[in-house]
Amino acid sequence: MTPLATRLFALCGALAGALAVIAGAFGSHALKGRMTAEQFATYDIAVRFQMLFVVGLFAAAWLHGRQPSRVTVAAGVCQLVGMLCFCGALYVLALTVPRHAAVFAPIGGLMAIVGWLLLACAAWRLR
């Protein structure tokens, strides 16, 4: 039986990937021309990084499926929280006027870094 964390990380990765494609298409077709160049660049970065977080979630799912551990669970959680904080802050920043959402981007970035380092640690420990 597949561990629950494996299924959850894969599910979150698949859903986040679909949403990234939707957000990218929406941005290029509906938002381009309605935003400043700076807002559009911020939105584009959010979409691109969301896809990178998807890769991290699938890596966590794969590693956890191969060898379940607390490290792989922590890596997946960091990827998920990082995506929500980093990409969420950038989407809010691009689509609204308030700038206070920007405070969450560095937190998300830090979570991403920790998540990738935990994935490296889990990969190193594979038997």
N, C-alpha and C positions, 0 to 999 in steps of 0.2 A: 504494500500500500504506500502511496506517495505521501510524504509528510505534508501536513497542513500548510506550513510556511512556504513550501515549494509551490503549492497550488496558488496560494494567496499572492506571492511575489510575481508569478507568471501571469495571473489574472490582472493584477494591478498594472504590470508592464504592458499587457495587451490592450487594456482599456486606455492607458495613458498614451500609448502609441496611436491608437485610433483618434483620440482627442487632439493629439499633436497634428495629425494630418488634417483633421477638420479645422483646427485653429489656423494652420498654415494656409489652407485654401480660402477660408473666410477672410484672413488678413490680406491675401493677395487680390481677391476679387471684390470684397465689400469694403475693406478699410483703406486700401491704398487710394490716396487722393483726398481722404477725409481726415488724415492725421498729418502732423508735421513730419518732416524727415527724421527728426530725432525720436519721436514717438514710434514711428514705423520701425526704425532700427532697433529700438528696445523691444518691441513686439516680436520682431524677427529673431532676436537673440533668445527670447523666452521659448519660442517654438523649437529652435535648434537645440537648446539645452534640454528641453523636455525629452527630445529623442535620445539624447545621451543618457539621461536618467533611465529611460526605458531599457537601454542596453545594460545598465547597472542592475536593474531589477531582474532582468532575465539571467544575468550572470549569477546573481544571488540565488535565484531559483535553481539554476543548474548545479551550482556548487552545493547547495543544501540538499538537493536530490541525490547527489553522489555521496556526500558525507555530511549528514546533519550535525550541526553544532551551534552553540550560542554565538560564535563569531559570524557564521553565515546569516543567522537571524538578525544580529545587530547590523550587519552590512546592508541587508535588505531594508531594514527599518530606516537606517541613515539615508539610503537612496530615496526612499519614499518621502520622508520628512523633508529632505533636502530639495526634492522636486517641488513639493507643495510650497515651501518657503521661498525658494529662489525664483522659480518660474511664476508662482502666484504673485510675488511682489512685482516682478517685471510686467506681467499682464496688467495688474492694477495700475502700475506706474504709466504704462502706455495708454491705457484706456480712460483714465480719470485724471483729474487735476491734483488731488491731494498727493503730496510727496512723502507723507509719513510711512507709507507702505514700503518705501525703499529700505527701511531699517531691517526688514526680514531677508533681503537678498544676501547680505554677508553671512547670516546664520545658515541659510540654505547652502551657500557655497562651502562653508565649513563642514556642514553635514555631508556634502558630496565628497569632499576630500577624505573625510574620515571613512565614509562608506567604501570608497575605492581602495583605501589602505587596508581596510578590513577584508575586502575581497582578495587583495594580494596575499594577506596573511592566511586566509582560508585556502587559497590555491596552493600556497607553499606547503600547507599541512596535509594536502591530499595524499592518500595512500595508494 
